[in-house]
Amino acid sequence: MLQRIERAPAPARYAHIPTLRRMIAAQSSSGQPAPCQARAMLRRLEEEAAEDMFDNMPV
């Protein structure tokens, strides 16, 4: 799943943020650590989405 998200264009990648959050939460609640790659990707996608949101704001 992470590879598919990585290959997607930016807007499509951002659509996967809720899915990644649920996956990480489900693993954490079951006592298993979430993969560090998934956590890193989630952080990166959240940062990219926030930056893209502000890139389109007029100054």
C-alpha positions in Angstrom: 0.0 0.0 0.0 2.8 2.4 0.9 4.4 2.0 -2.5 1.1 2.6 -4.3 0.6 5.8 -2.3 4.2 6.9 -3.0 3.7 6.6 -6.8 0.4 8.5 -6.9 0.3 12.2 -7.8 0.2 14.7 -4.9 -3.6 15.2 -4.6 -4.2 11.5 -4.7 -1.6 10.9 -2.1 -3.3 13.3 0.3 -6.5 11.3 0.0 -4.8 8.4 1.7 -4.0 10.4 4.9 -7.2 9.1 6.7 -6.4 5.5 5.6 -2.9 5.7 7.0 -4.2 7.2 10.2 -6.7 4.4 10.7 -4.1 1.7 9.8 -1.6 3.2 12.4 -4.3 3.5 15.0 -5.5 0.0 14.5 -2.1 -1.5 14.9 -1.3 0.6 17.9 -4.6 -0.3 19.6 -3.9 -4.0 19.0 -0.6 -3.7 20.8 1.6 -3.9 17.7 3.9 -1.0 16.7 2.9 0.7 13.5 5.6 0.4 10.8 8.0 3.3 10.9 7.7 3.7 7.2 3.9 4.2 7.5 4.4 6.8 10.3 7.1 8.6 8.3 4.9 8.7 5.2 1.9 10.0 7.2 4.0 12.8 8.7 5.4 13.7 5.2 2.0 13.6 3.6 0.5 15.8 6.3 3.4 18.3 5.9 3.0 18.3 2.1 -0.7 18.8 2.3 -0.3 21.7 4.7 2.3 23.3 2.5 0.2 22.9 -0.6 -2.7 24.5 1.1 -0.6 27.6 1.9 1.0 27.7 -1.5 -2.3 28.7 -3.1 -3.1 31.5 -0.6 -2.7 35.1 -1.8 -0.1 37.2 0.0 
